[in-house]
């Protein structure tokens, strides 16, 4: 793969490639089920229909090689500012180290800016040390401690 990279809004046809990337690491392998795309397609439909969230993909030579989700959160703090939440940043294992992750994140930051967001944030599993180094290199600060409550 040597062609130019295009970052674009994902389509339903991209869902199998996105799910494969989500499952292609130690954490994802334990929580994703790429053999049953039904739940993922239903989730994609809901995300795609919302005006405040989107899935994006990086495509090269007709193949999806990266993805992320961007959600705009409206709030009252910071003078009523909106913030963008970046999640599920993944790059296909065969194309890692080629700048695709940086391209995706920079695209998401510009999309957030265009949507009037005052801040961009994300969470990352504590075990993803290399990802944390990557995000710091892009100018993100580790400013908060995250908490989760599993409901299922």
VENBELLIN-V959155 format. One record per run of one state. SS is the DSSP state (2 for helix, 1 for strand, 0 for the rest). FROM is the first residue (numbers start at 0). TO is the last residue. If there is no record, write none. Layout:
ss->SS from->FROM to->TO
ss->SS from->FROM to->TO
This chain:
ss->0 from->0 to->3
ss->1 from->4 to->8
ss->0 from->9 to->10
ss->2 from->11 to->22
ss->0 from->23 to->24
ss->2 from->25 to->30
ss->0 from->31 to->36
ss->2 from->37 to->48
ss->0 from->49 to->51
ss->1 from->52 to->59
ss->0 from->60 to->61
ss->1 from->62 to->73
ss->0 from->74 to->75
ss->2 from->76 to->79
ss->0 from->80 to->80
ss->1 from->81 to->90
ss->0 from->91 to->91
ss->2 from->92 to->94
ss->0 from->95 to->98
ss->2 from->99 to->113
ss->0 from->114 to->115
ss->1 from->116 to->121
ss->0 from->122 to->127
ss->2 from->128 to->136
ss->0 from->137 to->151
